[in-house]
Amino acid sequence: MAQGHSVDEYLETIYFLAFPIGEYRPQSSGSPTLAARVAEMLGVSRASAGEMLKRLEREGLVERGEHKEAILTPSGRERAERVVRKHRLVERLLTDFMGYTAAEAHVHADEIGESFSDDMIERIDERLGHPERCPHGWPVDTEFEQAENRELAPLSALGAGERATTVRLAHAGGPRGRNARGLAGVRGRDAEAARARRARRAGRAQRGDPDRERPRAS
């Protein structure tokens, strides 16, 4: 039995991997498995992560896709979204009412989040005035978050001279990480330029050496 992290923590981590990059898919034969990525983010062994993923599959929270990859089922995604929303509201409680910094609130929300019932979370949401975002800029409403994801790109994707607004901070290492990295909202002409640049890069890759082995999904 995998020890140290709850089912909800695993679901939150899988959710973090699934969005904003889309449902998890192995990118090539050399890509790390989902179990390896989850293990790294939670600081557990691959064996422990693999064991928990099997449990989540048995409980109907995770299923295997066409390439045997693990993805959230509808019930697993619904539960993960509740966990994520709770975490972000607890962060706002800690920053708005208790004076913690955003970084401190992130850590403490991990530690105490599961002690809040659904009713308590709804009361917190009401007392806070139904905040739209957590202290790091992530939408409390996960449906809106996933819609907004289509407008966002990592800061590393921006080219020289492109302008963008940082709208969220993500923690390196996932939901349990403590080092922030930026995600930028790229809109308007800059967004078109970014898309055009990616298309040109893709075109160059396709016109490369025909004898060169191309990445394959595992």
C-alpha positions as CSV (number, residue, x, y, z in Angstrom):
1,M,0.0,0.0,0.0
2,A,1.4,3.4,-1.0
3,Q,2.0,5.5,2.1
4,G,2.5,9.2,2.9
5,H,0.0,10.8,0.5
6,S,-3.8,10.5,0.3
7,V,-6.0,9.7,-2.7
8,D,-6.9,13.3,-3.0
9,E,-3.2,14.4,-3.1
10,Y,-2.6,12.0,-6.0
11,L,-5.7,13.2,-7.8
12,E,-4.6,16.8,-7.4
13,T,-1.2,15.9,-8.8
14,I,-2.7,14.1,-11.8
15,Y,-5.0,17.0,-12.4
16,F,-2.0,19.3,-12.4
17,L,-0.3,17.2,-15.0
18,A,-3.5,16.9,-17.1
19,F,-4.0,20.7,-17.3
20,P,-3.1,23.0,-19.0
21,I,-1.2,20.6,-21.2
22,G,-4.3,18.5,-22.0
23,E,-4.9,14.9,-20.9
24,Y,-1.7,13.1,-20.3
25,R,-0.2,11.3,-23.3
26,P,3.3,9.7,-23.5
27,Q,5.2,11.9,-26.0
28,S,7.9,9.5,-27.1
29,S,9.5,6.2,-26.3
30,G,11.8,8.0,-24.0
31,S,9.2,10.0,-22.1
32,P,8.7,9.3,-18.4
33,T,5.6,7.4,-17.5
34,L,2.8,9.0,-15.5
35,A,3.8,7.0,-12.4
36,A,7.3,8.5,-12.8
37,R,6.1,12.0,-13.1
38,V,3.7,11.7,-10.2
39,A,6.4,10.1,-8.1
40,E,8.8,13.0,-8.8
41,M,6.2,15.6,-8.0
42,L,5.1,14.0,-4.7
43,G,8.6,12.8,-3.7
44,V,7.8,9.1,-3.5
45,S,9.1,6.1,-5.2
46,R,7.9,5.0,-8.6
47,A,6.7,1.8,-7.1
48,S,4.6,3.6,-4.5
49,A,3.1,5.9,-7.2
50,G,2.4,2.9,-9.5
51,E,0.7,1.1,-6.6
52,M,-1.5,4.1,-5.9
53,L,-2.4,4.5,-9.6
54,K,-3.5,0.9,-9.6
55,R,-5.7,1.6,-6.6
56,L,-7.2,4.7,-8.3
57,E,-8.0,2.5,-11.3
58,R,-9.7,-0.1,-9.2
59,E,-11.8,2.6,-7.5
60,G,-12.8,4.0,-10.9
61,L,-11.0,7.3,-10.5
62,V,-8.4,6.6,-13.2
63,E,-8.6,4.6,-16.4
64,R,-6.2,3.5,-19.1
65,G,-6.4,5.2,-22.5
66,E,-5.7,3.9,-26.0
67,H,-2.0,3.9,-25.4
68,K,-2.3,2.4,-21.9
69,E,-1.7,5.9,-20.3
70,A,-3.6,6.7,-17.1
71,I,-6.2,9.5,-17.4
72,L,-8.8,10.7,-15.0
73,T,-12.3,9.2,-15.3
74,P,-15.3,11.6,-15.1
75,S,-15.7,10.8,-11.4
76,G,-12.0,11.1,-10.8
77,R,-11.8,14.5,-12.6
78,E,-14.8,15.7,-10.6
79,R,-13.2,14.8,-7.3
80,A,-9.9,16.2,-8.4
81,E,-11.5,19.5,-9.3
82,R,-13.2,19.7,-5.9
83,V,-9.8,19.1,-4.2
84,V,-8.1,21.8,-6.4
85,R,-10.9,24.3,-5.6
86,K,-10.7,23.6,-1.9
87,H,-6.9,24.1,-2.0
88,R,-7.2,27.5,-3.7
89,L,-9.9,28.8,-1.3
90,V,-7.9,27.7,1.7
91,E,-5.0,29.6,0.3
92,R,-7.1,32.7,0.1
93,L,-8.3,32.2,3.6
94,L,-4.7,32.1,4.8
95,T,-3.6,35.1,2.9
96,D,-6.7,37.3,3.3
97,F,-7.5,36.7,6.9
98,M,-4.4,35.3,8.5
99,G,-1.7,37.4,6.8
100,Y,0.4,34.5,5.3
101,T,2.3,35.1,2.1
102,A,1.2,33.3,-1.0
103,A,4.1,30.9,-0.7
104,E,3.4,30.1,2.9
105,A,-0.3,29.7,2.2
106,H,0.5,27.2,-0.5
107,V,2.4,25.0,1.9
108,H,-0.1,25.3,4.8
109,A,-3.1,24.6,2.5
110,D,-1.4,21.3,1.6
111,E,-1.1,20.5,5.3
112,I,-4.6,21.4,6.5
113,G,-6.8,21.4,3.4
114,E,-8.2,17.9,4.0
115,S,-9.5,18.9,7.4
116,F,-12.1,21.2,5.8
117,S,-15.5,19.7,5.0
118,D,-17.4,20.7,1.8
119,D,-19.8,22.8,3.9
120,M,-16.9,24.7,5.5
121,I,-15.4,25.4,2.1
122,E,-18.7,26.8,0.9
123,R,-18.8,29.1,3.9
124,I,-15.2,30.2,3.4
125,D,-16.0,31.0,-0.3
126,E,-19.0,33.1,0.8
127,R,-17.0,34.9,3.6
128,L,-14.2,35.7,1.1
129,G,-16.8,37.2,-1.3
130,H,-16.4,34.4,-3.9
131,P,-12.8,35.2,-5.0
132,E,-12.1,34.5,-8.6
133,R,-8.4,33.5,-8.1
134,C,-6.0,32.0,-5.6
135,P,-3.1,34.1,-4.4
136,H,-1.0,32.8,-7.3
137,G,-3.5,33.8,-9.9
138,W,-5.1,30.4,-10.6
139,P,-8.9,30.5,-11.1
140,V,-10.9,29.1,-8.3
141,D,-13.5,27.9,-10.9
142,T,-11.8,25.0,-12.6
143,E,-14.1,25.1,-15.6
144,F,-13.0,28.7,-16.2
145,E,-9.4,27.7,-15.6
146,Q,-9.5,25.0,-18.3
147,A,-11.1,27.5,-20.8
148,E,-8.4,30.1,-19.9
149,N,-5.7,27.6,-20.5
150,R,-6.1,27.9,-24.2
151,E,-5.0,31.6,-24.0
152,L,-1.9,30.9,-22.0
153,A,1.7,29.9,-22.8
154,P,4.8,29.4,-20.6
155,L,7.0,32.5,-20.4
156,S,9.7,30.3,-22.1
157,A,7.6,30.2,-25.2
158,L,7.8,33.9,-25.8
159,G,10.2,35.2,-28.4
160,A,12.3,38.4,-28.3
161,G,10.1,41.5,-28.5
162,E,6.9,39.7,-27.7
163,R,4.7,41.2,-24.9
164,A,2.6,39.2,-22.4
165,T,1.1,39.5,-19.0
166,T,1.9,37.1,-16.2
167,V,-1.4,35.9,-14.9
168,R,-0.5,32.8,-12.9
169,L,2.5,31.4,-11.0
170,A,3.0,27.7,-11.0
171,H,5.1,25.8,-8.5
172,A,8.0,23.9,-9.9
173,G,7.5,20.2,-9.0
174,G,3.7,20.6,-9.2
175,P,1.2,21.2,-6.5
176,R,3.6,20.2,-3.7
177,G,6.5,22.3,-5.1
178,R,7.6,25.6,-3.6
179,N,9.6,27.3,-6.4
180,A,7.3,29.5,-8.5
181,R,7.6,29.8,-12.3
182,G,5.5,32.0,-14.5
183,L,2.8,31.3,-17.0
184,A,2.0,34.2,-19.4
185,G,-1.2,35.1,-21.1
186,V,-0.4,35.7,-24.7
187,R,-3.2,37.4,-26.6
188,G,-3.8,39.5,-29.8
189,R,-1.0,39.9,-32.3
190,D,1.6,38.5,-29.9
191,A,-0.5,35.3,-29.7
192,E,-0.7,35.1,-33.5
193,A,3.1,35.6,-33.7
194,A,3.7,32.8,-31.2
195,R,1.4,30.4,-33.0
196,A,3.0,31.3,-36.4
197,R,6.5,30.7,-34.9
198,R,5.5,27.3,-33.5
199,A,4.0,26.4,-37.0
200,R,7.3,27.3,-38.7
201,R,9.2,25.2,-36.2
202,A,6.9,22.3,-36.8
203,G,7.3,22.7,-40.6
204,R,11.1,22.7,-40.3
205,A,10.9,19.5,-38.2
206,Q,8.7,17.8,-40.8
207,R,11.1,18.9,-43.6
208,G,14.1,17.4,-41.8
209,D,16.1,14.3,-42.7
210,P,13.7,11.7,-43.8
211,D,16.0,8.9,-42.6
212,R,16.1,10.4,-39.1
213,E,13.9,8.4,-36.6
214,R,10.9,10.4,-35.4
215,P,9.6,10.4,-31.8
216,R,7.0,7.7,-31.3
217,A,4.4,7.4,-28.6
218,S,5.1,4.6,-26.2
